[in-house]
Amino acid sequence: MPKPSTETFERLRSLVAIPDFVRNPSSRKTRMIDEVFTGEPLAEMVVGTSADVEAAAERVRVAQKEWAARPVAERAEIIGRFGRLVHSKRDFFLDVIQAESGKARTAALEETLDVAMTSSYYAKLGPKVLRRKDARGLIPVLTKTEVNHVPKGIIGVISPWNYPLTLAVSDAIAGLVAGNGVLLKPDSQTPFSALAAAEALYEAGVPRDLFAVVPGPGRELGTAILDNSDYLMFTGSTATGRKLAAQAGERLISFSAELGGKNPMIVTADADLDKVAEIATRAMFSNSGQLCISIERVYVERSAAAALEEALRRRVGAMKIGPGYKFGTEMGSLISQAQFDTVVEHFDDAVAKGARVVTGGKARPDLGPLFLEPTILADVPEAATCFGDETFGPLVSIYPVDSIDDAVEKANDTEYGLNASVFAGSEAEGIEIARRIEAGTVNVGEGYISAWGSYSAPMGGMKTSGVGRRHGEEGLYKYTEAQTVASQRVMHLGGPSFLSNAQWSKALGSVSGLMRFLPGR
């Protein structure tokens, strides 16, 4: 069974010492992190407490004041340097991501590329959009108005296990460029990717106290992170997101979240079905389907349903799955027994209720303890759990439809609205269909990566799939408070002493009438 190199093991285990609360590990609770491919022990992680969060927050708050006082360009340069470090050390990051998540190396590469590219994007964007800007004042010449973007303070980040590098640090990058400190709680199953990112941030020049990582269980640390933050960024389930949003509302702090999805794909009869099958395979089974924006439902026009089903059966059936720290496999392991059991339960439930297996459906203990075949079902009844509930695993259902109108209606018939995909005979037709889908991102001719990787465009969910957006200017501005400073010059707005109230009121009315001819900005 393949394993990370000895050097990687040694460096990974050294990351245990990064959290500042690690002082006397022998007196603390610990959690063993297993290497997912084999289930064998990887390294022991000290577990943080709510008191550790509070202590870390105190240090972050002090460091944030100094960080916010630095020029935006200086902060941006440090973040750009961090992105270059991640890229140069990508082999180590790939090993760490794979060891604690079990994903294929190509899926891990998506994470390192994403972090490097996000860092580069915000390092360039930050100085442009966060600079002080002039705005038109109440009375031209007499009123001088400026707009400043002031950091929120401490950004709390609660990140999940499925993309342990990207979702731990990509959201934090924008917050750091904006002048904030970060208080990060990575998922208990995958702390090492976050700690490796912290190590690289410190090397790039981010003050150690500014970016604090406190690993530990969400049930104990989640509320402490929220209570000690001025803004909360959460990625995870809709159920947990609702609870955190309510708590953020009680504190009147801003909240952003990417939550669950049951993402649809629409395929027209005149689409290139072999191309669809090739791209859809990646869109469905990247990271073994443990991806918030992966495809779980396919709606195809009835005349092409049998041909698409056959094309998917051939391509998905030929996928190379297995463990390994080299490129070559297309799909790795599920992360945990709990996730494995959920997928099996959804599969067994659907088959028991009449679903037909197109391909897959079997466990693969010969490859490792948590491997499942990529699976496609047909004839899935509405009574099946996987018909409407998010599976978050390598299980996809295909449904023939009578028309594209029918496909759009079914695609939108869900509480979720995170991501979608469209394949059509022409780009123009695909875009027209995409605009009708109720999802925060829609990819035409792709599964998810085109929209996700469009860093200058906002990314997030509609309906119960999220609140707020990451990426783009919106992903930066959300970590700031807009401040307006208006300076009145020459005369105050009560009017000059030589004019009566009636004369001044008439003059103001004339000015107001003229202002409608001024260009808006």
C-alpha positions in Angstrom: 0.0 0.0 0.0 1.5 3.4 -1.0 2.5 5.8 1.7 3.8 9.4 1.8 7.6 9.7 1.9 9.5 9.6 5.2 10.3 13.3 4.7 6.6 14.2 4.4 5.8 12.1 7.5 8.4 14.0 9.5 7.4 17.4 8.2 3.7 16.7 8.7 4.3 15.6 12.3 6.2 18.8 13.0 3.1 20.8 12.1 1.6 19.6 15.4 3.6 22.3 17.2 2.2 25.2 15.2 -0.9 26.1 17.2 0.2 28.5 20.0 -1.9 26.7 22.6 0.4 23.7 22.4 2.5 24.1 25.5 2.2 20.9 27.5 0.7 18.3 25.2 0.9 15.6 27.9 -1.8 17.3 29.9 -4.2 17.7 27.0 -6.6 15.6 25.0 -5.3 14.4 21.7 -6.8 12.9 18.6 -5.1 10.5 16.3 -5.4 11.4 12.6 -5.4 8.4 10.4 -3.9 8.1 6.9 -7.2 7.6 4.9 -6.0 5.3 2.2 -4.9 2.6 4.7 -6.6 3.6 8.0 -3.3 3.4 9.7 -2.2 6.1 12.3 -0.7 9.2 10.7 0.0 11.6 13.6 -1.5 12.7 16.9 -3.1 16.1 17.1 -3.6 18.0 20.4 -7.2 19.1 20.7 -8.0 22.8 21.4 -10.6 24.1 23.8 -12.9 27.1 24.0 -10.4 28.7 26.4 -7.7 28.2 23.7 -9.9 30.0 21.2 -10.3 33.0 23.5 -6.6 33.2 24.2 -5.8 33.0 20.5 -8.4 35.7 19.8 -6.7 38.1 22.2 -3.4 37.7 20.4 -5.0 38.1 17.0 -6.8 41.2 18.0 -3.6 42.9 19.1 -1.7 41.8 15.9 -4.6 42.9 13.7 -4.2 46.6 14.8 -0.6 46.7 13.6 -1.5 44.7 10.4 -4.4 47.0 9.5 -2.0 50.0 9.8 0.3 48.7 7.1 -0.3 49.9 3.5 -2.6 47.6 1.5 0.2 47.1 -1.0 2.5 45.7 1.7 -0.2 43.3 2.9 -0.9 42.2 -0.7 2.8 41.6 -1.4 3.0 39.2 1.6 -0.1 37.3 0.4 1.3 37.1 -3.2 4.5 35.7 -1.7 2.5 33.1 0.2 0.8 31.9 -3.0 4.2 31.5 -4.7 5.4 29.4 -1.7 2.4 27.1 -1.9 3.1 26.6 -5.6 6.8 25.9 -5.0 6.1 23.5 -2.2 3.1 21.9 -3.9 4.5 18.3 -3.7 4.5 18.6 0.1 1.0 20.1 0.2 -0.3 17.4 -2.2 1.1 14.7 0.1 -0.5 16.2 3.2 -3.9 16.8 1.5 -4.0 13.2 0.2 -2.8 11.7 3.5 -5.6 13.2 5.6 -8.4 13.3 3.0 -7.8 10.2 0.8 -8.4 12.1 -2.4 -6.7 11.4 -5.7 -3.6 13.5 -6.5 -5.4 15.4 -9.3 -8.1 16.5 -6.9 -5.4 17.6 -4.4 -3.7 19.6 -7.2 -6.9 21.5 -7.6 -6.5 22.8 -4.1 -2.9 23.9 -4.4 -3.6 25.6 -7.7 -6.7 27.3 -6.2 -4.8 28.7 -3.2 -1.9 30.0 -5.4 -4.3 31.6 -7.9 -6.5 33.1 -5.3 -3.5 34.6 -3.5 -2.3 36.1 -6.8 -5.7 37.5 -7.6 -6.3 39.2 -4.3 -2.7 40.4 -4.1 -3.3 42.3 -7.4 -6.9 43.3 -6.7 -6.5 44.5 -3.1 -4.5 47.7 -3.6 -6.8 48.7 -6.5 -10.2 48.4 -4.8 -9.3 49.1 -1.1 -7.7 52.5 -1.8 -9.5 55.6 -0.5 -12.0 56.8 -3.1 -13.6 60.1 -3.8 -17.4 60.2 -4.0 -19.7 63.0 -5.2 -20.7 65.1 -2.2 -24.0 66.7 -1.4 -23.1 70.0 -3.1 -20.3 69.9 -5.7 -17.1 71.8 -4.6 -18.7 72.7 -1.2 -18.9 69.1 0.0 -15.8 66.8 -0.3 -16.6 63.1 0.3 -14.4 60.1 0.5 -15.1 56.4 1.1 -12.8 54.2 3.1 -12.9 50.4 3.5 -12.1 49.6 7.2 -11.2 46.0 8.2 -13.9 44.2 10.2 -11.3 43.0 12.8 -11.2 39.3 13.4 -12.5 36.9 10.7 -13.6 33.6 12.1 -13.2 30.7 9.6 -14.8 27.3 10.2 -13.6 25.0 7.4 -14.7 21.5 6.4 -12.8 18.3 5.7 -13.5 17.8 2.0 -11.1 20.5 0.7 -8.9 21.0 3.7 -6.4 23.4 2.1 -8.6 25.5 -0.2 -11.5 26.0 2.3 -9.2 26.6 5.2 -7.2 29.4 3.7 -8.7 30.7 0.4 -11.4 32.7 2.3 -8.9 33.9 4.8 -6.6 35.3 2.0 -9.1 38.0 1.1 -9.6 38.8 4.8 -5.9 39.2 5.4 -5.5 41.5 2.3 -8.3 43.6 3.7 -6.4 44.1 6.9 -8.1 41.6 9.2 -6.8 38.9 11.5 -8.0 35.3 11.2 -9.1 32.8 13.7 -9.4 29.4 12.0 -10.9 26.1 13.1 -10.2 23.4 10.6 -12.2 20.2 10.7 -11.0 17.7 13.3 -10.4 15.1 10.6 -8.1 17.3 8.5 -6.0 19.7 10.6 -2.7 19.3 8.9 -3.5 21.0 5.6 -4.5 24.1 7.5 -1.4 24.0 9.7 0.8 23.6 6.6 -0.9 26.7 5.1 -0.2 28.6 8.4 3.4 27.6 8.3 3.7 29.0 4.8 1.9 32.2 5.7 4.3 32.8 8.5 7.2 32.1 6.2 5.8 34.6 3.7 5.7 37.3 6.4 2.2 37.1 8.0 2.7 37.8 11.7 2.3 34.6 13.7 -0.3 36.0 16.1 -2.3 37.4 13.2 -3.3 33.9 11.8 -4.3 31.5 14.6 -5.3 27.9 14.0 -7.1 26.1 16.8 -8.0 22.4 15.8 -10.8 20.7 17.7 -14.4 19.6 17.6 -17.0 22.0 16.2 -19.5 21.3 18.9 -17.0 22.8 21.4 -15.1 25.3 19.4 -17.6 26.5 16.8 -19.5 28.8 19.2 -16.2 30.1 20.7 -14.9 31.0 17.2 -18.1 32.9 16.5 -18.2 34.7 19.9 -14.7 35.9 19.4 -15.0 37.0 15.8 -16.3 40.1 14.0 -17.2 38.2 10.9 -17.8 34.5 10.4 -17.1 32.5 7.2 -18.4 28.9 7.3 -18.4 26.1 4.8 -20.4 23.1 5.6 -23.9 21.7 5.9 -27.1 23.8 5.6 -28.3 22.5 9.0 -25.1 23.8 10.8 -25.2 26.9 8.7 -28.6 27.8 9.9 -27.5 27.5 13.6 -24.4 29.6 13.1 -26.4 32.2 11.1 -28.8 32.5 14.0 -26.0 32.9 16.5 -24.3 35.5 14.3 -27.6 37.3 14.1 -27.8 37.5 17.9 -24.4 39.1 18.0 -25.2 41.3 15.0 -22.0 40.3 13.1 -21.9 39.6 9.4 -22.0 36.0 8.2 -21.2 34.3 5.0 -21.5 30.6 4.2 -21.3 28.1 1.4 -23.7 25.3 2.3 -25.2 22.1 0.8 -26.2 21.4 -2.7 -28.0 18.8 -4.9 -26.4 20.1 -8.1 -28.1 19.4 -11.5 -26.7 18.9 -15.0 -28.9 19.4 -18.1 -28.1 17.7 -21.3 -29.8 18.5 -24.6 -30.4 15.9 -27.3 -28.0 17.6 -29.7 -25.1 17.8 -27.2 -21.9 15.8 -28.0 -22.6 12.9 -25.6 -19.1 11.4 -25.6 -17.7 14.9 -24.6 -20.5 15.1 -22.0 -19.5 11.7 -20.5 -15.8 12.7 -20.3 -16.4 16.0 -18.6 -19.3 14.8 -16.4 -17.2 12.0 -15.0 -14.9 14.6 -13.5 -17.8 16.8 -12.5 -19.5 13.9 -10.7 -16.6 12.0 -9.1 -13.8 14.5 -8.4 -12.8 13.9 -4.7 -15.2 10.9 -4.8 -18.2 13.2 -5.1 -17.3 14.8 -1.8 -17.5 18.3 -3.3 -20.2 20.9 -2.5 -20.4 21.8 -6.2 -20.2 18.3 -7.8 -23.1 17.0 -9.9 -25.5 14.6 -8.3 -28.5 14.8 -10.8 -28.5 14.6 -14.6 -31.5 15.6 -16.7 -31.2 14.6 -20.3 -33.7 14.9 -23.2 -35.5 11.5 -23.6 -34.3 10.9 -27.1 -30.7 11.0 -26.0 -31.1 9.3 -22.6 -30.1 5.8 -23.6 -27.1 7.0 -25.5 -25.9 9.2 -22.7 -26.5 6.4 -20.2 -24.3 4.1 -22.3 -21.6 6.7 -22.8 -21.5 7.3 -19.0 -21.5 3.5 -18.3 -18.4 3.1 -20.5 -16.5 6.1 -19.3 -17.3 5.8 -15.5 -16.8 2.1 -15.6 -13.3 2.6 -17.0 -12.3 5.1 -14.3 -9.1 4.3 -12.5 -9.7 4.3 -8.8 -7.4 3.5 -5.9 -4.8 4.8 -3.4 -1.6 6.4 -4.4 0.7 9.5 -4.0 1.3 9.8 -7.7 -0.7 11.1 -10.6 -2.6 8.4 -12.5 -5.7 7.5 -10.5 -8.9 9.5 -11.2 -10.7 8.8 -7.9 -9.5 8.1 -4.4 -11.2 7.1 -1.1 -14.0 8.4 0.9 -12.8 10.2 4.0 -14.5 8.3 6.9 -16.6 5.4 7.8 -19.5 7.7 8.5 -19.3 9.1 4.9 -18.9 5.7 3.5 -22.0 4.5 5.4 -24.1 7.4 4.2 -23.3 6.7 0.6 -24.0 3.0 1.0 -27.3 3.8 2.8 -28.4 6.1 0.0 -27.5 3.4 -2.6 -29.2 0.5 -0.8 -32.3 2.6 -0.2 -32.6 3.7 -3.9 -32.1 0.1 -5.2 -34.6 -1.3 -2.7 -37.2 1.2 -4.0 -36.7 0.3 -7.6 -33.6 2.2 -8.9 -31.5 0.5 -11.6 -27.7 0.4 -11.4 -26.1 1.7 -14.6 -22.6 1.2 -13.3 -20.7 0.8 -10.0 -22.4 0.2 -6.7 -19.8 -2.0 -5.0 -17.4 -1.5 -2.1 -13.7 -2.0 -2.9 -12.0 -3.3 0.2 -9.2 -4.6 -2.0 -8.2 -1.0 -2.6 -8.6 0.2 1.0 -11.1 0.4 3.8 -13.2 3.3 2.5 -13.2 2.8 -1.3 -16.5 2.7 -3.2 -17.0 2.4 -7.0 -18.2 5.5 -8.8 -21.9 4.8 -9.2 -24.7 5.9 -11.5 -28.3 5.0 -11.0 -31.4 5.3 -13.3 -35.1 5.0 -12.6 -34.6 6.5 -9.1 -38.1 7.1 -7.5 -39.0 10.2 -5.6 -39.3 8.1 -2.5 -35.6 7.4 -2.5 -33.5 9.4 -0.1 -30.9 10.3 -2.8 -33.7 11.7 -5.1 -33.7 15.0 -3.2 -31.2 14.8 -0.4 -27.5 15.6 -0.8 -25.4 12.4 -0.8 -22.0 14.0 -0.9 -20.3 10.9 -2.4 -19.8 9.0 -5.6 -23.5 8.4 -6.3 -25.3 10.1 -9.2 -28.8 9.7 -10.7 -29.8 10.2 -14.3 -33.3 11.2 -15.4 -34.8 11.4 -18.9 -37.1 14.4 -19.5 -39.6 15.3 -22.2 -38.2 18.8 -22.9 -35.7 21.4 -21.7 -38.5 23.3 -20.0 -39.1 20.1 -18.0 -35.4 19.8 -17.2 -35.2 23.3 -16.0 -38.3 22.9 -13.8 -36.9 19.7 -12.3 -33.4 21.2 -11.8 -35.0 24.1 -9.9 -37.3 21.9 -7.9 -35.1 21.8 -4.8 -34.3 23.8 -1.7 -30.7 24.1 -2.9 -29.1 26.4 -5.5 -25.4 26.1 -5.4 -24.0 24.9 -8.7 -25.3 23.6 -12.0 -24.0 22.4 -15.4 -25.4 22.6 -18.9 -24.4 20.8 -22.1 -26.2 21.8 -25.3 -25.7 21.8 -29.1 -24.4 25.3 -29.1 -22.9 27.7 -26.6 -25.7 30.2 -27.1 -28.3 27.6 -26.3 -26.4 26.5 -23.3 -26.2 30.1 -21.9 -29.9 30.6 -22.5 -30.7 27.5 -20.5 -28.1 28.4 -17.8 -29.8 31.8 -17.1 -33.0 30.0 -16.2 -31.4 27.8 -13.5 -31.7 28.9 -9.9 -28.1 28.4 -8.8 -25.3 30.7 -7.8 -22.9 29.3 -10.4 -23.8 27.6 -13.7 -21.2 26.1 -16.0 -21.8 25.7 -19.7 -19.8 23.0 -21.3 -18.1 22.2 -17.9 -19.1 20.8 -14.6 -17.9 23.2 -11.9 -14.3 24.4 -12.5 -15.1 27.1 -15.0 -17.2 29.1 -12.6 -15.2 28.3 -9.5 -12.0 29.4 -11.2 -13.4 32.7 -12.5 -11.9 34.5 -9.5 -13.1 37.9 -10.7 -16.7 36.7 -10.5 -18.7 36.1 -7.3 -19.2 32.5 -6.2 -21.9 31.3 -3.7 -25.3 29.7 -3.3 -28.9 30.7 -3.8 -31.8 29.4 -1.6 -30.5 27.3 1.3 -27.1 26.7 -0.4 -25.5 29.8 1.1 -25.3 33.4 2.2 -23.0 35.9 0.7 -20.3 35.3 -1.9 -16.6 34.5 -2.1 -14.3 35.6 -5.0 -14.4 38.9 -6.9 -14.6 42.3 -5.4 -17.5 41.2 -3.3 -15.3 38.5 -1.7 -13.0 41.3 -0.6 -15.4 44.0 0.4 -17.4 41.6 2.7 -14.5 41.6 5.1 -14.6 45.4 5.4 -16.9 48.1 6.7 -17.5 51.0 4.3 -16.9 54.3 5.9 -18.0 57.7 4.4 -16.1 60.8 5.5 -17.8 64.0 4.2 -16.2 67.5 4.7 -18.2 70.6 4.3 -16.2 73.6 3.0 -16.6 77.4 2.6 -20.1 77.5 4.1 -22.2 75.2 6.3 -25.6 73.9 5.1 -27.5 76.3 7.2 -26.7 78.9 4.7 -24.8 82.2 4.8 -25.8 84.9 7.2 -26.7 87.4 4.5 -29.5 85.2 3.1 -32.9 84.7 4.8 -34.2 81.2 5.3 -36.6 81.7 2.4 -33.8 82.9 0.1 -31.5 80.0 1.2 -34.3 77.5 0.7 -34.9 78.8 -2.8 -31.1 78.6 -3.6 -30.9 75.0 -2.4 -33.9 74.1 -4.6 -32.1 75.6 -7.6 -29.0 73.6 -6.8 -31.0 70.4 -6.4 -32.6 71.0 -9.8 -29.2 71.4 -11.4 -27.7 68.3 -9.8 -30.0 66.1 -11.9 -27.9 67.0 -14.9 -24.6 65.8 -13.3 -23.4 62.3 -14.3 -24.1 59.7 -11.7 -21.1 58.0 -9.9 
